[in-house]
Structures are given as C-alpha cells and as structure tokens.
Amino acid sequence: MSKLEYLTDKEYINKITTSKQEKCLEIALDIRKFEIDLYWKRATYFWAFAASIIALMVLCFRNPNFNNDQFYQVSLLLLNSLLIVISYIWYLASKGSKYWQENWEQHVVALEESVMGPFYKSFLLVNKRNFPDSILQGMPYSVSKLSMCLSLVMILVWLSLHFVILIFTPLPFEYVVSLMFIFIVCFFINKYGRFSYFNEVVIGENEGSYNSFGIPKKNKV
C-alpha cells in the first residue's frame, strides 16, 4: 500500500491557500536555484576526489618497482576499484540532483499559473541554422544530463582500465576480489542511498496514470 497521496497539479494548488501561493512560488524558485548551485559544487567535489586518486595511480604505475613489486600492482588495482565506485556515486548523485531540480521546477510550473501566468514554462523557439552557422548556435541541451553522460563515460573508462590492469599484472585472485568489492559496494549504495519514498515516487510507465505530486498520508489515530 502506498504511503503517499497522489495529487494532480490542480489538486496540489487547491491544498495551498491563495494568499500563500505567491510565497510558496518564491520559496520554490529559491530552492531550485539552491539545488542547481549544489549540483555544481558536488560535481567539483567528485572531480577533486577523482583527481587525487588518479594522481596516486600514476605514482604507483611510474614507480621503478611496479613490474616486480605486487604492492604497487595491488595498490593500482584497489585505487582503480575505488575510482569506479566514486564515479558510480557521482552518477547517482547527478541523477538525484536532477530529480530534486525537476521536483522544484514542477512546483514552480504548478504555482506560477495563478500568481503570474505561464512565465517559467514558456520557452524560446529556435530556428535551426545551416552548417557552419549551426556550430555556434545555442540549442536546448540539458547541462545536467550531459554531466550524467560524462559520469557514465568515466565509469566505462575506469572499467576498461580495470581489464587492462588484469592483462598486464598477474593478479587473478586480487582482480576477482576487486570486482566483488565494486559490485557489493555499488549494490548497497544504490539500495540504501535512495529517498525514503523511492518506490512510491518512481512510477512505471504501465502502472496507471501519472500524477504530478505525492504527499505523505496522515496517520489515522
């Protein structure tokens, strides 16, 4: 049984008194802006962390004893495993940031109609130019989606490097352990890093009509 009460845009607006709708719109706009700022701060944090690990990997690989000392080989394998996990966390964090940004955008779209009209949900139409003028033309790409694509590319790069390490280092046991570590950590991060109402909020395409909002149901006494 769902823990949420599902509401359409109209039902959501009816639950907010007319005198408070303008204030709610102002709050939704501020939180949306805050979420966007946090998105790029998190991205910077993950890049800095990844750069530190890459630097350590380069030090291990360039060590004169790398080919003869398993310590450096195992260290390189573990660092790359950690890099894969961090890239996966970055990907999930990007998805989470995108969701909360869209959440507050949906609040803005629902609230603005009665306060100031269709201002936020109005878009500039673009006349597509021919090549080569189209190269420098602005187009409606999603920056946050491109960032998610980048995180997926990085995951593929580090996974490829993981296989390369196996080819050039005699570490079959350590390699299997590293893959188990990656899988188990990513599994638990995906499972326990979710929003508490994840299953109620994420609605399948074939699970009935789509509702814009969900609010926790009141417990009956």
N, C-alpha and C positions, 0 to 999 in steps of 0.2 A: 504493500500500500504506500502511495506517495506521501512524503512528508510536506509537500508543497501544495499550495492552492494556486492553480494556473489562471492567469488573467490575460485578456486581450488589452490592446492599448487603451481602448475606451473604458474598460472596467478598471484599469490601473488609474486613469485620470480621475474617475469618479470617487476613488478612495482618498484623493487629496483635495482638501477644501480649496475653493477658488482663490481665496486670499493668500494661500501659501504656495500656489503653483509657481509664481514668479521667483520666490526664494528658492524653491526646490530646483528650478531650472538653473539658477545661478550656482547652486551647490554642485549640480551635475556637471556643469561646464568646468568648474574649478577642479573637481576630482578627475575629470577626463584629462585635463591638462597635466595634473599631477601624475597620472598613470603614464602618460607619454614621456614625461621627464624621467620617471623611474625606469622606464623601459631602456632608455639610452644609458642611464647610469649603470644598470645591471649588465648591459652589453659591454660597457667599458671594463667593468669588474671581471667578467669572464675572459675577455681578451687579455687583460693583465695577468690573470692567473695562468691562462694557457701559454702566454709568452714566457713566463717563469719556468714552466715545465719543459717547454721546448728548449730553452737555454740549458737546462740541466741535461736533457737528452743529447744535445750537441757536445757538451763536455764529456759525457760518457763515451760517445761514439769516437771522439777525436783523441781519447786517451791512448797513449802508445801501447798500453797493455790490453786494449779492448779485445783483440783476437785471441789472446791467450788466457785472459782472466774472466771467469764466469761471473764474477761480482759485477763487472761493468755491463756484461751482456744481460744479466737478470735485471739489473737496475734500469737498463734501457727498456726492457720488456714491461716492467712494472710501471714506469713513467708513462709509457705509451698507453697502457691499460687505463691509467688514471686520466690521461688526456681524452680517451674515448668516453669515459664516464662523465667528465666535465662537459664535453661537447654535447652529450645527450641531455644533461641537466640544463645547459644553455638553450637547447632546442625546446625542452618542456617549459622553461621559464619564458621563452619568447611566445609560445602558444598561450601560456597563462596571461601574460601581459596583453596580448592581442585580445583575449576574451574579455578582460576587465575593461579595456579601452572600448570595445564594442558594446559592452554592457552599459556604460555610461553614455555612449553615443545614442543608444536606444532610448534611454531615459530622456535625453535632450530632444530627440525626434518626437517622442510622445508628448512632452510638456510644452514644446515651443509653439504648437499649433494654436493653443488657446491664449498664449502670452504675447507672441509677436509674429505669428504666421509661419509659413514654411521657409524660414531663413536658413537654418542649418542643413536641411535636406535638399536644398537647391544646389545644383552643380553646373559648372561651366561646361558648355558643349564645345568640343574641339573639332575643327576642320582639319582632317589629316592632310599633311603636305606630302608632296612627292620627294623622292630621293634626289639630291642630298640634303634638301632643306629639312627633311624629317629627322635628321640625325640630332639636331639641337632643339627640336620641338618638345615642349612639355607634354607628357602623357600621363593618364591616371593610373599609374602603378602604385601598389601598396608597399611603402618602405618597410613596414614591419613584416610583411610576407616575404619580401626579398631577403630580409635578415634571417628569417626562418630557413629559407632555401640555402643561405650561406652556411648556417649551422649544420644542415643535413650534408652539405658538400664536405664540410670539415670532418664529420663523422666518417664518411666514406674514405676520405684521405687517410685518417688515422687507422681505420680498419685495414686498408691496403698496406700501410706501413707495417702493421702487425704481421701480416702474412710475409712481407719481405724479411722481417726480422727472423721469422721461423726458417726461411730458406738459407740465410747466411749465418745462423747461430745454431749449435747443436743443443737445443733446449726443448725437447719434445714434452717432457713432464711439466716443466715450468710454463710452457706455452698453453697446455691444456688447463692448468690451474688458473692462468691469467684469463682465459676465455670464460671459465666458470665464474671467476670474480666479476668480470664485466657483466655477464648475464644476470647473476644474482643481485648485484647492486642496482643495475638498471631496472630490474623487475620490482624490487622493493621501493625504489624511488618513484616509479610510475604508479604503484599501488597505493602507497601511503603519502604521496605528495599531492593527492587530489583534494579538491574542495569538498567539504563535508556533504554537500548536496549534489555531488557529481552525477550520480545515477539518475537523479530526478531532473537535473538541468539539461543533461545531454539526451536529446530525444531523437530516436531513429527516424529515418525518412518514411518508414511504413508503419509507424506507431500512432497514427491518428493525426489530427490537426495540430498545427504549430501554434503555440501561444507565446506571446511576446515576453511575459513576465511570470515569475513564480515567487510567492511569498510564503514563509513558514506558517503552517496551520497552527491555530491556537489550540493548546491542550485543553480538553474538556475536563472540568472538575467533577 
